[in-house]
Amino acid sequence: MAASEQKQLEFKVPNLEGVEKPIKNVIFRVSRFDPDRDREPYYRDYEVPVYRFTTVLDGLLYIKYNLDPTLAVRYSCRMGVCGSCAMIVNGRERLACKTNVLSLNSNIVTVRPINNLPLIRDLVTDLRPFFEKHKKVMPYIIRDDIEARQDREFLQSPAELNEYMMLTDCIKCGLCYSACPTTATDALFLGPQALAQAYRYTIDSRDAGAALRFDVVDDPHGVWRCHFAGACSAACPKGVDPAFAIQQLKKLLLYKRNAMKSRKPAPESEKVREGTSVEEVLKSMPKEWPSPPAPK
């Protein structure tokens, strides 16, 4: 084929705005605390250049490598998998590595450690209370028919796996624990993460440890302390719904207590079932209900 007949290749020049040069500078307002020098945390401002794909974690590492090497921040995978970089960004629980700075639509990025856990230094909290509660609910398969060390698989159907699949995405970042209002007021409360994992293993078809976990969660500081605020589910970066799992766990406990017994329906509903229309039932109901007796 002649050179003149060869099809010309077209190369589109990529838009390099925000890639080679920063789009703007943003103020990072970072919570600082050194237990050897400070009585309480305080905020310090840093100016950070922001590119198109700069995350909050990128900004914090820019500060650590270029402006202030004393900044303490916990991180690992930088891919939203390990959960290490959980923190409060502009007032909301977020993973720093998954939060794009430009998506915040703010020239000031305020960063502080997550709530409800002891502060070690700067943005680093002590996760031991969190993991101790997680361990307390026995988050593993319990079998009473065979030895746990036996080299074999426990078969499970896709439908059985689907019952708890959503709860397996938990990365134990602690953001739900930070957002929970009950955890903020009750240090003994197990927390949404531990309770959700208790439900996850209890409904696993391969597990036989429900009775053992019920003894742990059926407690004044256990499942009954949850008031269904839903803040835990809203904070989860992986789409896990701890609030739903906790309500389902409550239902399992009620069935265990035989508290979910069937009750007779109201008389009006029985009339509807017999074929009477809803309109006729409403007409037959009194327009005014008798007032309660006055207190003596």
Secondary structure, 3 states (H helix, E strand, C coil): CCHHHCCCCCCCCCCCECCCECCEEEEEEEEECCCCCCCCCEEEEEEEEECCCCEHHHHHHHHHHHHCCCCCCCCCCCCCCCCCCEEEECCEEEEHHHCECHHHCCCEEEEECCCCCCEEECCEECCHHHHHHHHHCCCCCCCCCCCCCCCCCCCCCHHHHHCCHHHHHCCCCCHHHHHCHHHHHCCCCCCHHHHHHHHHHHCCCCCCCHHHHHHHHCCCCCHHHCCCCCHHHHHCCCCCCHHHHHHHHHHHHHHHCCCCCCCCCCHHHHHHHCCCCHHHHHHHCCCCCCCCCCCC
